Every structure is written in structure tokens, then in C-alpha cells.
């Protein structure tokens, strides 16, 4: 938690590589928690942050905390940790998890892999150890690919969190149990949770107040149960509807959103005092726990602003920007729709960013060759601006030094900011689709 309302200059940067959520709370869930980025994307972003001396940032660690659950699909999480640890061994690595991994996963082995990858700290999000309270807090819980009846799933979550804490401690990791206090629901349960996680071996306990999502999340739709383990929405989104055998079903009725009152003033301090009788409390203001927000929800939107060190900048022979546009004024074409790209770069006479010319894009088709050819065509560019872009083309281009930024903005403002200009207060939104 941040100690002040100002943006911290020292803290932990969060890398959004966890794509799949396996739970959803009834309260405080963001309407759009963000999209996960590819491993290569976040590693390039991290390198740019570390290389940007103008930012004045001091990283105290690197964490993976979302936007989904890291243990639901641990492969990209482990790949990220290994790559960061190999390149930046001085940076402490941390994981934030609800402790619920796939049913077939070996939690003890996974904890060992995390330790070998360089992870030293784990925060397990434990909001209740009573299944009845878990049922009140969560709209759905989905171990693996199957959405289970909530009473059964709640018991699995409680057991999984206990197993995770034990496994992390046995692997030699520092374990903090973090509990969010929901007024009137688990407020009277704090001492029980503190006692339980202490008995499991957790090193520290942290309490956080419930904060309503902003903007408010829409009604929560509970995924339909399916004999095959797939929901209709999942099958449609992954393109496997023909092979999985699930039948079409009407969309579930969304539950009415619920609201909670704010925690009474001073109540959190009282609860901390009660919990401290069972376990050591994490500092209320821990510099190592501060979040630098450049990568927070980067999969949904990153602020295109001059002070943001996460954005690509001109470097070496890559000094230009390619833009996908139909009218020369706005970034309005999908990456795959562009038949030409506008090339912006510094003018020879004064160095100001200007339109230098137009280049033809490779013909559609040909699989990856289309994108490798595009990378060659734009070999002097450090970024591509498009209205949207697929994940795979972005990964292919990123591997060849080209960052694809998807933006809803005018060309001039976006180009000026990428070259370090623009108005300080005029922030645009870049979206990673």
C-alpha cells in the first residue's frame, strides 16, 4: 500500500503476465482489470524503465500480481521471473497470489520452481478461513477450467490457500498473508484468520480496507456450469466450440451489484492490534510494498505522458515511428488493416518530429512472414501506433525490436509525446489489446 497520495519514486513494479482469473469477488472488483501482456512485452518495458535515467525512479523489486491469478497458468509467470532474475539478479522478486492453482498442479513443486526462479517473497491473499464467509465474498471460484458450485469451490479455496502457505514456507520464501477487511462480512473474522495463517507458518500478516472499485463494476455474471468443464463464453472466445462438445446455453442472469459501507474510522487500527496477538504485522507503510504504477493494469491502458518511462523512446538506429492511419490525422486502423504506414521522425534541419514519408506494408497472408517482413520494412522505427493489434503480431514484432502501441488519439499528440514533447497535463490513453 502506498503511504501517501503522491506517486512514489521508489517501489515495486508489477508486471501483468497472469492472463486467467480463477475467482471473482462480489465487492470491489474493477470493471476492467486489464489484459495480460506477453512475456517479451513486459521484459522490454522493464528494460526501458530501468534504462530511463530521466524518470528518477528507484526499483526496490519486481512483482507479478495480475491481472489474473498467477498460479492459474504459471508457465508465463515462471518464464518472466527467470528472465528478470537472470538479467537483473539484484532486484528482489515477489508474487501476489490467492493460492489457488490448477487441480492437477503440484503446489510443493511449484513453490520450489518459484524459489529457483529467484522469487523471495510471496503475498497470499486470504480473506477468510471459514467457507461460509468465503461464499459471501466471492461470486464464483473456478479451479482449473470448471466452474464449481460455490460451497464446494469455497472449501477448495480455503484448503488451497493453506497448502500454498505451507509450500511457500517449506521452499524458504518469506510469506505474508494479506486480508482485505469487508465491513459487516469478514470484519469480525480477522482474529481467526490471523491465528490460522500463523499456525500455517506465515511470517507476516497485513490488513487492507475494502475500497470500492472505480468506476463501479457492472453486475457480476456467474459462469454457467458445464458437464464438459467449459462455459459457452470460454468456448466461443478460444475457438474450441466445435471440439469441446458443450451445448449453447442462455447467458446467466447478472447478479445485482452489492455495496458495502466504509470501515469505521480507527477500526483498522483496532483490528491490527487484535491480529498482532497471533502474528507479526507487516508495516502499515512499507517502502518495499509501495507500488510504482507504470505497469499497473498495463494490459488495459497505460498513460501516454511525457513522464512515463514505460513508453519506448528513440534509440540507436531506431529513431522513427510508424503510424496506421486512414486519414493522416488519427490513429484509426487495426495493425492488420494497414496497407501503408506513415513514417514520423526528426527532420534533418531542426530535429523536430515530422512526417517523413509513407511506406507500403507487406501483403496480407503468409503467417509470421508478414510480420517479419514488416519488421524489416520498419527497421528504423522504435514503435508502431495502431488503433488495435493482435497479440501474436505484437509478440513477433516485439522480438524484433518493434513495440506496437494501440492508441485512441490523434497522430500529432501521440507522436509528439513519444518524442518527449507534448503538454504535461494532456494525457492520452494507449491500450494494449
C-alpha positions in Angstrom: 0.0 0.0 0.0 1.2 3.5 -0.7 1.9 5.7 2.2 1.0 9.0 0.6 -1.3 10.1 -2.2 1.6 11.2 -4.3 3.1 9.0 -7.0 6.1 7.1 -5.4 9.5 7.4 -6.8 10.7 4.2 -5.2 9.0 0.9 -5.0 7.9 -2.3 -6.7 6.9 -2.6 -10.3 4.1 -5.0 -11.2 4.3 -7.0 -14.4 0.9 -8.1 -15.8 1.6 -11.5 -17.3 -1.1 -13.6 -15.5 -3.9 -13.9 -18.1 -6.6 -16.1 -16.4 -8.7 -15.3 -13.4 -10.0 -18.2 -11.3 -12.1 -16.2 -8.8 -14.2 -13.1 -8.8 -15.2 -11.2 -5.7 -18.7 -9.7 -5.2 -17.3 -6.4 -4.0 -14.6 -4.0 -5.3 -13.8 -5.8 -8.5 -12.6 -3.5 -11.3 -14.9 -3.3 -14.3 -11.8 -3.8 -16.5 -8.9 -5.4 -14.5 -6.7 -5.2 -17.6 -5.3 -7.6 -20.1 -2.1 -9.6 -19.6 0.8 -8.8 -21.8 3.3 -11.2 -23.4 6.5 -12.0 -21.5 8.6 -10.3 -24.2 6.5 -7.2 -23.9 6.8 -6.8 -20.2 10.6 -7.6 -20.3 11.2 -4.9 -22.9 9.1 -2.5 -20.8 11.1 -3.2 -17.7 14.3 -2.7 -19.6 13.1 0.7 -20.8 12.1 1.7 -17.2 15.5 0.7 -15.9 17.3 2.4 -18.7 15.4 5.7 -18.4 17.6 7.9 -16.2 15.2 10.8 -16.6 12.5 9.1 -14.6 14.2 9.4 -11.2 12.7 6.0 -10.2 14.4 3.5 -7.9 13.1 0.0 -8.2 13.1 -2.0 -4.9 11.6 -5.1 -6.6 9.6 -6.7 -9.4 6.3 -8.5 -8.8 3.7 -10.4 -10.7 0.2 -9.8 -9.3 -2.3 -10.0 -12.1 -4.4 -9.0 -13.9 -5.5 -12.7 -13.4 -4.3 -15.3 -11.0 -0.6 -16.1 -11.5 -0.9 -19.7 -10.3 -3.8 -20.4 -12.7 -1.3 -20.6 -15.6 2.2 -20.5 -14.0 4.3 -21.0 -17.1 4.5 -17.4 -18.3 4.9 -16.2 -14.7 7.9 -18.5 -14.2 9.4 -17.5 -17.5 9.1 -13.9 -16.5 10.7 -14.4 -13.1 13.6 -16.5 -14.6 14.3 -13.9 -17.3 14.3 -10.9 -14.8 16.4 -12.8 -12.3 19.0 -13.7 -15.0 19.3 -10.2 -16.3 18.7 -8.2 -13.1 19.8 -10.5 -10.2 19.9 -7.5 -7.8 16.2 -7.0 -8.0 14.1 -8.8 -5.4 11.2 -10.8 -6.9 7.7 -11.1 -5.4 4.5 -12.9 -6.2 0.9 -12.0 -5.2 -1.5 -14.9 -5.4 -4.8 -16.3 -4.0 -3.0 -19.6 -3.7 -5.5 -21.4 -6.0 -3.6 -23.4 -8.7 -5.0 -25.9 -11.2 -6.2 -29.1 -9.6 -3.5 -31.2 -11.3 -0.7 -28.9 -10.2 1.8 -29.9 -7.5 1.9 -26.9 -5.2 5.0 -28.0 -3.4 6.9 -28.5 -6.7 5.6 -25.1 -8.0 6.8 -23.3 -4.8 10.2 -24.9 -5.4 10.3 -23.7 -9.0 9.4 -20.2 -7.9 12.3 -20.2 -5.4 14.7 -21.5 -8.1 13.5 -18.7 -10.4 14.6 -16.1 -7.8 11.4 -15.3 -6.0 12.0 -14.4 -2.4 8.6 -13.0 -1.2 5.1 -14.2 -1.6 1.9 -12.5 -0.5 -1.1 -14.8 -0.3 -4.5 -13.1 -0.4 -6.6 -14.7 2.4 -9.9 -13.0 3.1 -11.5 -15.8 5.2 -10.8 -19.3 6.5 -14.5 -20.0 7.1 -16.2 -21.4 3.9 -19.5 -19.7 4.7 -17.7 -16.3 4.7 -15.9 -17.2 1.5 -19.2 -17.9 -0.1 -20.4 -14.4 0.8 -17.3 -12.7 -0.6 -17.0 -14.5 -3.9 -19.3 -14.5 -6.9 -17.6 -17.5 -8.4 -14.5 -19.7 -7.9 -13.1 -21.8 -10.8 -10.3 -24.2 -10.0 -9.0 -25.4 -13.4 -11.4 -24.9 -16.3 -14.6 -26.0 -14.5 -16.8 -23.6 -12.5 -17.9 -25.5 -9.4 -20.9 -25.0 -7.1 -19.8 -22.3 -4.7 -19.9 -24.3 -1.4 -17.6 -26.9 -3.0 -15.3 -24.3 -4.5 -15.1 -22.3 -1.3 -13.8 -25.3 0.6 -11.3 -26.0 -2.2 -10.1 -22.3 -2.0 -9.6 -22.5 1.8 -7.7 -25.8 1.5 -5.6 -24.5 -1.4 -4.5 -21.4 0.5 -3.5 -23.4 3.5 -1.4 -25.7 1.2 0.1 -22.8 -0.6 1.3 -21.1 2.6 2.9 -24.3 3.8 4.6 -25.0 0.5 5.9 -21.5 0.2 7.4 -21.6 3.7 8.9 -25.0 3.0 10.6 -23.6 -0.1 12.2 -20.9 2.0 10.1 -18.0 0.8 9.0 -15.1 3.1 5.2 -15.4 3.3 2.8 -12.5 4.0 -0.9 -13.2 4.4 -2.9 -10.2 3.2 -6.5 -9.9 4.2 -8.9 -7.3 2.9 -11.5 -6.2 5.5 -15.1 -6.1 4.2 -17.3 -4.3 6.7 -20.0 -6.5 8.1 -18.8 -9.6 6.3 -15.3 -10.7 7.5 -14.7 -7.8 9.9 -15.3 -10.0 12.9 -13.2 -12.8 11.3 -9.8 -11.0 11.4 -8.5 -12.6 14.6 -9.5 -16.1 13.3 -7.6 -15.5 10.0 -4.6 -14.2 11.8 -4.5 -17.2 14.1 -5.0 -19.6 11.2 -2.2 -18.2 8.9 0.2 -18.0 11.9 -0.4 -21.7 12.6 0.3 -22.5 8.9 3.7 -20.7 9.2 3.1 -17.3 7.6 5.8 -14.8 8.6 3.7 -11.6 8.4 0.0 -10.5 8.3 -1.3 -7.5 6.5 -4.7 -5.8 6.7 -6.2 -3.7 4.0 -9.5 -1.9 4.0 -12.1 -2.6 1.3 -12.1 0.0 -1.4 -15.0 0.2 -3.9 -14.0 -0.2 -7.5 -13.8 3.0 -9.6 -15.8 3.1 -11.7 -18.2 0.7 -10.2 -18.1 -2.8 -11.6 -21.1 -3.9 -13.6 -23.3 -6.7 -12.3 -21.4 -9.9 -11.8 -22.5 -12.7 -14.1 -21.8 -16.2 -12.6 -20.4 -18.5 -15.2 -22.7 -21.4 -16.2 -21.8 -24.8 -15.0 -21.0 -27.3 -17.9 -20.6 -31.0 -17.9 -17.5 -30.6 -20.2 -15.9 -28.1 -17.8 -16.2 -25.3 -20.4 -18.6 -22.4 -20.3 -20.1 -21.2 -23.6 -18.2 -17.9 -23.3 -14.9 -19.7 -22.9 -15.5 -21.9 -25.9 -16.5 -19.0 -28.1 -13.5 -17.0 -27.1 -11.0 -19.7 -27.6 -12.5 -21.1 -30.8 -12.9 -24.6 -29.4 -16.7 -24.8 -29.5 -16.6 -27.4 -32.3 -14.4 -29.7 -30.4 -15.3 -29.4 -26.8 -18.9 -30.6 -27.2 -20.6 -28.1 -24.9 -24.1 -27.0 -25.9 -25.2 -23.5 -26.2 -26.9 -22.1 -23.1 -28.6 -18.9 -22.3 -26.4 -16.3 -20.7 -26.6 -16.3 -16.9 -28.5 -13.5 -15.3 -26.2 -11.0 -13.7 -26.4 -10.6 -10.0 -27.3 -7.1 -8.8 -24.2 -5.2 -7.6 -23.8 -5.0 -3.9 -22.4 -2.1 -1.9 -20.7 -2.0 1.5 -20.3 0.8 4.0 -16.9 2.2 4.6 -14.9 0.8 7.5 -15.4 3.0 10.6 -12.6 5.4 11.4 -9.9 3.8 13.6 -11.4 0.4 13.1 -8.5 -0.9 11.0 -6.0 0.0 13.8 -8.2 -1.9 16.3 -8.2 -5.0 14.0 -4.4 -4.8 13.5 -4.0 -4.7 17.3 -6.2 -7.8 17.7 -4.4 -9.7 14.9 -1.0 -8.8 16.3 -1.7 -11.1 19.3 -1.3 -14.1 16.9 1.3 -13.0 14.3 3.7 -10.2 13.4 2.1 -7.5 11.4 3.5 -6.1 8.1 4.4 -2.4 8.4 1.5 -0.2 7.7 3.8 1.9 5.5 6.4 -0.4 4.0 8.6 1.1 1.3 9.2 -2.3 -0.2 5.5 -2.6 -0.6 4.9 0.6 -2.5 3.7 0.2 -6.0 5.1 2.1 -8.9 2.1 2.3 -11.1 3.7 2.4 -14.6 2.9 -1.2 -15.1 -0.3 -1.4 -13.0 -3.0 -2.7 -15.3 -0.7 -2.1 -18.3 -2.7 -4.7 -20.2 -5.7 -2.5 -20.1 -4.3 1.0 -20.5 -1.1 2.8 -20.0 -0.9 6.6 -19.8 0.8 8.2 -22.7 2.5 11.0 -20.9 6.0 12.6 -21.1 6.9 11.4 -17.6 6.0 7.8 -18.2 9.3 5.8 -18.5 7.5 2.7 -19.7 7.0 4.1 -23.2 9.5 3.3 -26.0 11.9 6.1 -27.0 14.2 6.7 -30.0 17.4 4.7 -29.6 20.4 4.0 -31.8 19.3 3.4 -35.4 15.6 3.3 -34.4 14.6 6.9 -34.4 11.2 6.9 -36.2 7.6 6.0 -35.5 5.2 4.2 -37.9 1.5 5.0 -37.8 -1.5 3.1 -39.1 -4.0 5.8 -40.3 -6.6 6.1 -43.0 -6.8 9.9 -43.0 -3.4 11.2 -41.9 -5.0 12.8 -38.8 -6.0 10.0 -36.4 -4.7 6.6 -35.4 -7.7 4.7 -36.7 -6.6 1.4 -38.4 -6.1 -2.1 -37.0 -2.5 -3.2 -37.5 -3.6 -5.9 -40.0 -5.7 -3.4 -41.9 -2.9 -1.0 -42.8 -1.7 -1.2 -46.4 0.6 1.7 -45.8 2.3 3.3 -42.8 3.0 7.0 -42.2 6.6 7.4 -41.0 7.3 10.2 -38.5 10.8 11.1 -37.3 13.2 14.0 -36.7 13.7 16.4 -39.5 17.3 16.8 -40.6 17.4 20.6 -40.3 15.9 21.1 -36.8 15.3 17.6 -35.4 11.6 18.2 -34.8 9.3 15.2 -35.3 7.6 15.5 -38.7 6.1 13.3 -41.5 9.0 11.9 -43.4 7.1 9.7 -45.9 4.8 6.7 -46.5 5.8 3.0 -46.7 3.9 0.1 -48.1 3.0 -2.8 -45.8 3.6 -6.4 -46.8 0.8 -8.2 -48.4 -1.7 -10.0 -46.1 -1.3 -13.7 -45.6 1.9 -15.7 -45.2 1.7 -16.2 -41.4 4.6 -14.9 -39.4 6.5 -13.9 -42.6 4.1 -11.0 -43.0 5.2 -9.6 -39.6 8.9 -10.4 -40.0 8.8 -8.6 -43.4 7.1 -5.6 -41.7 9.8 -5.5 -39.1 12.4 -5.3 -41.9 10.4 -2.6 -43.6 10.2 -0.6 -40.4 13.8 -1.3 -39.3 14.5 2.3 -38.4 11.3 2.6 -36.2 11.2 2.1 -32.5 7.3 1.9 -32.3 4.2 1.3 -34.3 1.0 3.2 -33.5 -2.3 1.4 -34.4 -5.9 1.5 -33.3 -5.7 -2.2 -32.3 -3.5 -5.2 -32.8 -3.5 -8.9 -32.3 -1.3 -10.5 -29.5 0.7 -12.7 -31.9 1.8 -10.0 -34.3 2.8 -7.8 -31.4 4.9 -10.6 -30.0 6.6 -11.3 -33.4 7.4 -7.6 -33.8 8.5 -7.1 -30.2 11.0 -9.9 -30.7 12.5 -7.8 -33.5 12.7 -4.6 -31.5 9.4 -3.0 -32.5 6.9 -2.1 -29.8 3.3 -1.9 -31.0 1.2 0.6 -29.1 -2.6 0.7 -29.6 -4.0 4.1 -29.1 -7.2 6.1 -29.4 -5.8 9.5 -30.1 -4.7 12.0 -32.7 -1.4 11.4 -34.5 0.2 14.7 -33.7 -0.3 14.5 -30.0 0.8 10.8 -29.8 3.9 11.3 -31.9 5.0 14.5 -30.0 4.7 12.6 -26.7 6.7 9.6 -28.0 9.5 12.0 -28.9 9.4 13.6 -25.5 7.2 16.6 -26.2 3.6 17.4 -25.6 1.8 19.1 -22.8 2.3 17.8 -19.3 -1.4 17.8 -18.5 -2.6 16.4 -21.8 -2.6 12.6 -21.2 -3.8 10.2 -23.8 -4.7 6.6 -23.4 -2.7 3.8 -25.0 -4.4 0.4 -24.9 -2.8 -3.0 -25.3 -5.4 -5.2 -27.0 
